[in-house]
């Protein structure tokens, strides 16, 4: 018996997301710590998780699982394990030794106990929609699926707090709170499928973050298990708690510090109304400037998204949202609040956007029209899947003022790598999602795509940004972490890891690259300027 | 001209900052050699907060000051730890922006950015706008080894690596020396308006929680009893935001009696501003009590208790200030029974501090994690030892 694994595919219709899965992926046999050069990027990414389990250890471990756990929460056969071989980063797959689907905290403790005593790595998994490989299995490890922790424990409408188990879907929280006029604000594009536990692990964002914050701003309390099986509670349903901010530390820690078993989230009142402006620009730099102008005018839009011309063309053909096909860039700028508040803000936004050189402005007049304007943006990924056999979604953040410059440099990279790139941005946050189009059936094209993506991320760091805005590091960006963080900074991350998990059994090898991995990757941590303290000048 | 002067000052501050880093590294090297504890200090305006530190050396951050980078269109400011909060805020205000969590400013200096981050304290706006930790985007830190470490960045979204910038926020300097801080800033609200009602604490708390579940531009609340321990008091409510939203809400809340609250009185803006300032900076007379003052943070709807009647309730019931001679054990039990926590915020005159510290003891597993984190990040226990907890004083 097994729970169906929700993959990223299931929520965007027929088009796979991401589409790396047609990749001609070869089984990995890379050494644990690669020595010498010559390993392709893909193999290097996998280097830390490929240590297989010896046959004798496997036999003993599986026997212990069988003895210690009810059979209905255990998967050991190849067919049953197959759905767990990857998460949303489908280009990287490998089979775990076992999958456990505990139904409660004490079963989860039992799983951890067995793993600990056999020194077997544990990879926690929510809905498996993550795009960075945070839930990619360990070849010698167990996948701990929290899919059966799927209960909304309570909703207190007056306290505006929902207590939920980690396997509850993001959108299900808002659906359950809707009757009280409340909702849970962070809305990653996978919200119909992704779980709140996964959101906690990745500190997920969405399109309304500038005004309403990320997961870390909307989660009040986490109950979880340490690798030792001890119950911890961090944060609280009061507005603060004492001691160190372990809540902030656990959020975004990619399942490497603890296993989440319950989450208290903050609910907020649903705005009475939302309206969106669809603005066209004949130049991407002007659109970038318009974003700065809106913020300079003291406006914090509820959502502020940008698409370049090629992306607009691709989605228009797919969903017929009524986008301006002559525009070099379009902006979606949303206001929410009471009807008079929205009317006032929309008028202000309209004035700023006109001054910034928008060639046309359309304002949604109804909820149906608002949703139609958004439909293009929301379908940017599947639309890309229609114009290309495969695409690779990049996730980096830069200071907003450099959006235009970034687009120019991406255009340069398109020539360098001979690949096309469509661009969607969470412009309000400076968070980029360039979609590189490629055909995995052509030899070498995926490798070129990865190089292209890595170079975009390195430019993000150079511009003072980050290699991941909201998708997480996982295994996908582990190498580019070498560019963003110095050896001392990475050592301090390992220090935190040791404080929670001295044996390194929780999701080992993810998120933080070792020194030797960075040496292998061969790209230097970006130092800027020739100051005495180059570390400081990077801010 | 003014900008040229500004630039010259910036350059001078940057040079001083660099000298300060060199000196601080030397100070740390010496301290490691002689196993000397260091107390980190800015203005010293929050020296009363937390547990006492017995230190051999004092490290002043005042030499590490100045705004490093500020671009209002990015909604981000990068500022050095020794910068006075007031200097930072007046710069932001000149560009129509602010620190949305309203950090308190104590004493004549008003406190520094470093102290603001290390204490993590937030003012009245924390109720709806978020706390200090919610606005920290990135940080550079010097650890006790003298390494310069940078976490987070100057961008709104950043999930690369563990969120150590947030971990250092509120850590009372026990994990490292906070150097540069990148903060998210927000526009000043276009409009503000305050209302007041005469009511009991229960009525105030219940009504505020009902309102908080509605889309209203609430931004601060304060209930104060007419006399200490009394049942009747005054609730003040601040609305902030877009003009239309504030006017609409003010009309809706003041034109008819609001359930148990009765009819509202609008406050003049200058009177209201002075009041909120006195709550934020704790200059209001309710803070002048000679009794031990407890800061009690509770789930907003938690019921009160006659033995622990507050002299001020903020954050819609979430923050209760209680001046009492009751034992630490009794106040902590009151908070713990309600899933909250209590800190002895300002001890009374000559009060002997609880032997386990001014903060409530942590759960054993959480305490062990605190110790391990500190041992990993400051293995010799040199930085502000004991400030967070007497049990986390010097390392062996």
Interface residues (C-beta under 8 A of the other chain):
Chain A: X156 X157 X158 X159 X160 X161 X180 X181 X182 X202 X203 X205 X209 X210 X213 X214 X216 X217 X226 X230 X231 X232 X233 X234 X236 X237 X238 X239 X240 X241 X242 X243 X244 X245 X246 X248 X249 X251 X252 X253 X257 X269 X270 X271 X272 X292 X293 X295 X296 X298 X299 X300 X337 X338 X340 X341 X343 X344 X345 X397 X398 X399 X400 X401 X426 X428 X429 X430 X431 X464 X465 X466 X467 X468 X469 X470 X471 X472 X473 X477 X481 X484 X485 X486 X488 X489 X490 X492 X493 X495 X496 X497 X498 X499 X500 X511 X512 X531 X532 X533 X535 X536 X538 X539
Chain B: X18 X21 X22 X68 X69 X71 X72 X73 X74 X75 X76 X78 X96 X120 X126 X127 X130 X131 X133 X134 X138 X140 X143 X147 X148 X149 X150 X151 X153 X154 X155 X156 X157 X158 X159 X160 X161 X162 X163 X164 X166 X167 X169 X170 X171 X175 X179 X180 X182 X186 X187 X188 X190 X209 X210 X212 X213 X214 X215 X216 X241 X242 X243 X244 X245 X248 X297 X298 X299 X300 X301 X315 X318 X319 X339 X340 X341 X343 X359 X360 X362 X363 X365 X366 X369 X370 X372 X373 X375 X376 X377 X388 X389
